[in-house]
Amino acid sequence: MYQYEGHISRREGITLIFAVLSSMLFLQYPQFLVEVGGPAGWQVALVMTLGGMATLLPVIALIRRFPGRGLDQISKAAAGVVLGPLLTLLIATWLLASLVLSLRSFTETFIVTILPDTPPSPVMVMAVLCALYASYRGLEAISRATQILLPLIAGGSLLVLLFSLPRVDTSLLFPFWGHGLIPTVTGGLYYASMAAEAVVILAFGYAFRDPNDARSSGLVGTLLFGLGATAVAVVLVGVFGAPTASQNPFPLFNLARLIYLGRFLQRMESLIIMFWVFAALVRLAVLMHAATVTLGGALGLPHYRPLLFSLSVMIIPLALLPEDFLVTLRLDRDWLRPLGFAVLLIPALLWLLAVIRRKGGETDAA
Amino acid sequence: MRHKRKVGFLLLLLLLTLSGCWNKIEIEENAFVLAIGVDKGEQDLYRITMAMARPEKLAGKEGGGGGGGEEKPLVLSTIEAPSLTGALSMLNGYIGRNVTLQHAKALFVSEELARDGNLQFLDEVIRYRETRQTIFLVVTKQDASQFLEGMKPELGKNPMRYIEQLTYNYRRTAMLPAASQISDFVSQVNVNYSQPLSYYAALVEEEESESGGGKAADQSEASHTAGELPRQGGSNVEMIGGAAFKQQKMVGTLSGEEIRHYLLLHDAFHQAVATFKDPKEPESSVSVRLSRKRPSDLWVDVSGSRPRLSAAISLEGEILGVQSGVDYSEPEQQAALEASIEQQIEDSIRTLIKRTQEWESDIVGFGRHAVPQFPTVEAWETYDWPSKYPKAEVQVDVRFTLRRFGLTLSPLQLRQ
């Protein structure tokens, strides 16, 4: 029997989901939104939020149907001992891919912005060591560390947005409908898969004492992330204009570099780098833990910890595989995000199977 | 005990990080560039001048102390190179320190190069990690290298702080654009809702400044551009007016007075002292402190074949001096003066807009007020604002109210 450890509350769940998703706002994702929506990039963010919340509904329904259970147990119960682990394996693989690309993206951003002479491997090794330690300590340790770090990350980012407000030119947010309603909606729905990382609540489903907490964590966490993405898109376009913003893979960093309130307040990027490191570590730790726990369950291991070390060794060479930064961006945009939909379809499929096979919920209890 | 060993081991591991990372560089190993000058090259594409700080000469109190001798606070080096980063690389070959642009505050571009529109190096300014988009862009009348070489601030020894201080004056004098940072320039070039405007500066030789740069002496205080002020003494740098661009190509210069009207239209005007012709005695003038009464209102009607540009500006003022001796505190006289000032400002604004239309450069940013009327980017691009702007009809409405009359109500009767 697989050994799950730790419990998290609703508040910790919301913090965890929000932290995992919002760390993407430091990376190239706001640029993707502006690329699709032009001046209406913020509308794409809103559609993305609603789409992301909608795609989470099957995940939540599944957790409610199988309270207190982890993904591997739910899969086995809903889809049987053959198909179940296979579907769990698919989710674990996607989480691993997301972890690998996140590691590479964060490493590239550090190298491009602050450490141009540093080879990527030392940065990756340090990041993976931190994530490994956090994951080794377990979900409770990660969620509590996130609770401490999130106010700093969110507060720092909010400060950058607030100090950027004097530079916002509202006319740059027009034409109001950007490239038109249809590209905005389709683009928003496409990037709804940005919330696919919220599938970690399914991996951590066992940790919620009350399944309603998982629902709040998923929905509120995604909603907060969406609002954050909308705010970043507004400020980014309002400051740089859509053509420049759509070519800006380091949005918060570049906004921080522009803060210039006389001689007194300049060079805020040194502050943002600190929050950036926190955000990167939280995201990597959560993804690593979710991927390991899920993979361990799918492989039928008694505990996730032995897997941690081998996975840690594996993800660094994998993260070094993409040839350059642009390949990393394209892999994320053109492969990881569409596959995110497939990952979100698996819980829907599991839920459907559970309903058809009358597994879980009151039926199962009976 | 085991726990202590673990902690000890971790602390030992931390020692490894104390040596710093690959990017470690001691502060005294750097040569900090404070200003970059770019001119048209003769052997290569650009002639790039780097003004590097001599920290010991910049230290200490402004205007005194700090180091001795006649050494300048900046070390200048000019090099012909195909690019900015190329020049940086070449400089590292003989400067003897790591030349870094991390503290560069201003980018001076010669008028000759700006008029050629050959500003492709701006891509490097945006892309390169060391340069900041908050760098000021200043177009210089002379070669940028000559400007940097000859610049002599008299009330301080840090030339870059002096330039920075000059830029702060726009709030009080309204003779400089509100902003001329690379980020604004680039976003305007990319978005095309309005065209860029940058600071304009000139170096004046003593003889040149005494003759007022060849301009008539009876002009108002703000009608001059940098390098044309009729003056003696003070620093040899003049920074007044602005350089107008169409995309990345400079198309003309604006005088201080035109910049004031630009700021009024741009809703970035705070206050300024202005001189107007006296309506009762046109050969005399009336000095007024102008301030904004209400935010300026600009709107654009794009329904016709030609766009119609409208501007409503609301100002208030305080009389600072009346040369003619006319008592403008009398209600009828006050109304006449207000109407005259309104008319004079309206005429000047119309002239300014007409000039920008001749340049086909919407520096005022009427396009920013037109764009909300288009639902999509495609509709806006089809309308092709840059081609429509020069043909636009213009309507300007200025409202001016005299609020105060200085410390006395009636003027001195010097003429009696």
Interface residues (C-beta under 8 A of the other chain):
Chain A: G38 P39 V112 T113 I114 L115 P116 D117 T118 P119 P122 R167 D169 S171 L172 F174 P175 F176 W177 G178 H179 G180 V239 F240 G241 A242 P243 T244 N254 R257 L258 Y260 G262 R263 Q266
Chain B: C21 W22 N23 R129 R132 Q133 T134 E164 Y168 Q181 S183 V186 S187 Q188 N190 V191 Y193 G365 R368 H369 V371 P372 F374 P375 T376 V377 E378 A379 W380
